Amino acid sequence: MIPNVDPDTIVYLNGDYVRIADAKISVLDRGFIFGDGIYDVVPVYQGKPFRIEEHLARLERSLKLIQLDTSFTRQDWEQLVLDMLARVGRGRDCLVYLHVTRGAAKRDHPFPEGSTPTIFCMVNPFERPTEAREKGLTAVATQDLRWLMCHIKSISLLGNVLARQQAVEAGVDEVIQFRDGFLTEGSSTNIWVVKDGVLLAPPRNHLILEGVRYRLLEELAASANIPFEARPISEAEVADADELLITSATKEVLPILQYNGKAVGNGQPGPIYQALRAGYDERIAQLEGH
């Protein structure tokens, strides 16, 4: 038995829908041995996937970057998500987790010939972070020690795990990572800086995983007439920010109100956050209204 996991939960594994307690893979699966695979997480509101096309596009980009061909089409991925929702997530808020590895093979580093990819999908409950909207989050700075291909949504997440553990041990909600003195991201989130009314984000490159909410916040900023810049952001600029924001599938968009033990701005959710929050909620309301 796995704590806090219902053994009767239905999951998808390589073409079959089975109880999670009965889902088995080989110990020689390259995901288990090497972390050789990718994943994505699609948030779902009242049974309706949010930004599913963007999530599946990122899934396909990551597969291409690691040269993993599953033979699945975009329609196949979308149907898998919808099938899982019909079985497990009908009409509720949840998260659909997609996980793909290069499959089982003799342990050797090069890509194996003839291996069949492992494709796994499950649905997890999702409780929207309503309390943190006004309470805000806390964060501390840390050095980004991960590999240099962060734009791949890899299942090799040890660097992220260690960063998240730093936050836990520091008693804060998240770490804000820096590489060579410039902002990258959180342990599992994108970080945004507001200064003098301008929304700032690190550039899209191999040093960050471009969250699906990255482009969404760009869209929301444009709709609210908020200037946006993607550029390198120094540690000093983060420390001097008027507002700090965090985004992810599970965090949506939230304010960071304490950074390195000091209040951010006046210590209250700021006007840029409030405008983007309102826009985010409107997009979800539009989805639920279909």
N, C-alpha and C positions, 0 to 999 in steps of 0.2 A: 504493500500500500504506500502511495505517495501522499504525504500530508497536504491537505487542502485541494486535492484533485479527486473529482468524482470518477471512479473507475468505469462507470457506465456511460461517460461522455462519448459521443460518436465523433470520430475523426476520419479523415481520408488518408489512406496510405497506398500509393502505387495502384490506383484503380479500384480499391475496395473501401467501403465505409464500415468501420469496425469500432468496437469499444476501445477506448484508449488503453485499457488494461491488457487488451489482446494485440495491440499494435506492436510489431517487432521488426527490427532491422538487424542486419549482420554486424558483428563486432568489427568486421573489416570494411564497413562503410566508410568512405573517404571523408565524410562529414565528421564521423566520430574519431577517425585516426588523424586527419590533417586539418579539420575545419575547412574542407574543400567544398564550399557551397555558398549560397546566398539566401536571403530571406526578404520578406516585406510584410508590413502590417497595415491592413485596411480598416479604418474606423467606420463603424456602422451606427446610424442613428435611426431608432424606431424601425429597424429592419432594412434600412436603405443605405447602401455603401456611399461613402463620402469621398469624392475625388478619385473614384476607382480607376479612371483612365490614366490619371497621373501616377497612381501607385503601380499599376501594371506596366506602364511605360518604364518606370524606374526598375522594376523587376527584370524586364527584358534587357535594359541597358546593362545591369549588373551581370546577367547571364552571358551577354555578348562579351563583356570585358574579361570574364574568366574562361571564355571559349567553351561554354557548356550548352550543348544543344539538346533540348528536351523533346523536340518535335511538337510541343504545345503551341497553338496559335493564340493570339490575343483573345479570341472568342472562347477558346478552351479554358483559359485562365479565368475569364469572367464567369463562365458557366460553372466552374468549380466553386468560385466564391458564392454564387447564387444558390447552388445545390447545398452547400454547407449551411447557408442561412436558412434554407427551407427546412433542413433537418434539425438545426440546433439554435439558430439565432432569430427565428421568426418574430418580427414585430418589436424587437428590443434593442437597446444600446449594447454593442459588443465590439470585439476586435477580431478580425479574421487574419490568422497568422499563416503565411505561406513560406515553405522551407524546401529548398532544392539542393541536393548534393550530387556529386559525380557518380555516386553509387558504390557498390562493393567490388573490391578487386584485391589482388595480392598487394601487400604493403610495399609500395615503391613510389618515389616522388613524381616521376613523369606521369602525364595523363595516360591512363590505361586504355588499351584498345578493346572495344567490344563491351565495355561496362554499360549498364543501364542506369540512368539517373534515378535517384530516390526522390519522390515527390510526396510531401506531407502537408496536410492542412488541418488546422483546428480553429475552434471559435472560443474566445475567452470573454468573460463578463467585462463590461466597461462602465465605470461610474464616473460621470463627468466631474471635473475638478471645480465645482461651484464655490466651495468654501474659500479656496485660494484666490478667487477673483479680487476680493477686497483685502484679505489677510496678507496676500502676497507670499513670495518665496524668499529664501535666504541662500546665499552662495558664497564661495571662497575661490580664490585664484589658485591654479596649479599649472605645472608645466605639462604640455602635451607630449607624451612619450610613445604615442601609437605609431604604427607604420605609415608609409607615405602614400597609401592608396585608399584614403578614407572615403573617396567618392564611390567606392564599391560597397554595397550594403552586404557585407560579408558576415557569415555566421561565426567567423573568428573574432570574437568579441572580448578577449582577455584584457586588452588595453582599456576598453570601456568599463569592464567589470571592476578593474583595479581603480579606475577614476571614480566610479560610483561608490566604491567602498571608502575612498577618501572622504567623500561627502558624508557618508554615514558616520564615520569615525570623528569627523569634525562637527557633527551635530547640525548639519545644514541640509538643504534640499537638493543642491546641485553644486558641481564644480564648474568654473569657467576656465577653459584651457587656453594656454598661449604657447605658440611655437616661435622661437627666436624673437620674442617680445611682441608678437602680434596675435590678436584674437583668432581662435579657430572655432571651437564650439563647446558645448557641455559634454557630459558623459554619454548622453543619449538624446540630446536636444540641440536645436540651433539657438544662438544667442543674438540679440538685437540691441543696438545702442541708440539712444535718442539724445541729440544735442542741438540746442537752439532750434527746436522744431523740425529737425531733419532726422529721418529714420535711416540708420546706418547698418550695414551687414557686411561680413567678410566676403570677398569675391568668391564666386563659384570656381573651385579648382579641386585638385586632388587632395587638399588638406582638410576638406570638410565633406561630410555627407550632405548633399543638398536635400533638405527635407522637402516634402511635398508642400508644406506650409510656407516654404521660402517664396515660391512664386505666388502663392495665395496672398501672403502679406504684401507683396509688391502690388498685386491687383487691388487689395483693399486700401493701400496707401494712395494709389492713383485715384480711386473713387472718392476718397476723403480729402483730396488735394494736399496730401502730406508729401513733401519732397523726400525722395529716396536716393541713396547712394550705396553702391557696392564697391568697397575699397578696403585696403589694409587698415586695420584699426589697432592702435597701440594700447599697451597696458594702461598708460596714463589716461588715454581717452576713456577707457572703460571705467577707471576709478573716478573720473570727473563727469560721468554721464548725468544728464538730467533724469533719464529713465533707462532702465534695463528691462528687456523683455525676453521671454523664453517661449519657444514653440516646439511642439511635437504632436504626434497623433494622439497621445494620451493626455498631454498637458494643454492641447489646443493653443491658446495664447494667454500667457499669465505675466504679471509684473514681478520682477525681483525687487524687493523693497529694502533688503539689507545685503551689502556686499563687503566682505572682509571685515565684518563686525561694525560697519558704519551704515547709516541710512543712505539710501539712494535718493537724490533730490530732497524733497521734503518728507520722505518716508511714507508717502501715500501714492496710490495708483495715479499715474499722470494722464494728461489729456490725450496724448498720442495713443497710449494703451487703451484708454476708454473708447476712442474712435475706432481703433482696430478691433477691439472686443465686440463692439456693436456690429461692425461689418461682418465679423466671423459668425456671430449668432444669426444674423440675417441670412447668410448663406445656408446655414443648417436649417433654418426655418423654411427656406425655399425648397430645400431637398425634401423635408418632411411634408410639405404641402402638395407634392406631386401626386 
